[in-house]
Amino acid sequence: MDTTRFLLVRHGQTAWTVERRLQGQTDIPLDELGRRQAEALRPIVQEFAPDRVLASPALRATETAQILSDLRTTFDERLKEANLGTWEGLTPDEIGPVYSQWRAGHFDPPGAEPRVELVERVAAALQDESVPAGNVLVVTHGGVIRAALDALIGLKTENIVPVSPASLTVVEVTAGDLVQAKLQHYNLSPSSKNIQLQPEAR
């Protein structure tokens, strides 16, 4: 049975990451550390020998993709971060106690894209991109990766730690069907300890 391995990468750090501001669909570039994070992650990504590269059209994702791979990048609007409505640009302190409910996946910010719709669009993008079989580098956002894990293996946001900047999460699926999805790695980064990569398995 042909399989596809999704190499899900969250973009590197931005100025808003440092300030803990919710970025959503606001287009923020990488900062200098974010670029260095992507450069440090590149060898780990290349161990998996990506066959093709997909990315969110957001600047922070496109910059990360360009650093991670020399392959041509295809952009997909469905890989954009969730629209966070009136919360974009705010910090957790400015939002208040309801922030933790949102983090757990139990609340949609005012004017935001409903979480169920985010999961549906991410699942549709991955379904389309699961063929042909191979290793697909997907450079995107933390919310999209959480939605992908929900759609593919039923792993809910409340059950995982946050997705780190410039980290790699690997999920293997059946090409064209997204069944029998298996989480191989979560939140890998150059600072990860005691990891064993298995890039040769298809």
Protein Blocks (a to p, Z undefined) as FASTA:
>chain_A
ZZdddddddddddfklmnopafkjaccdddfklmmmmmmmmmmmmmnopabdcddfbfkl
mmmmmmmpmcdcdddfklpccdehjmgopafklnommlmmmmnopaccehiacfklmmmm
mmmmmmmmmpccddddddddfklmmmmmmmmnopafklpccddehiacdddddehklpai
acfbghiafkbghiacdfkbZZ
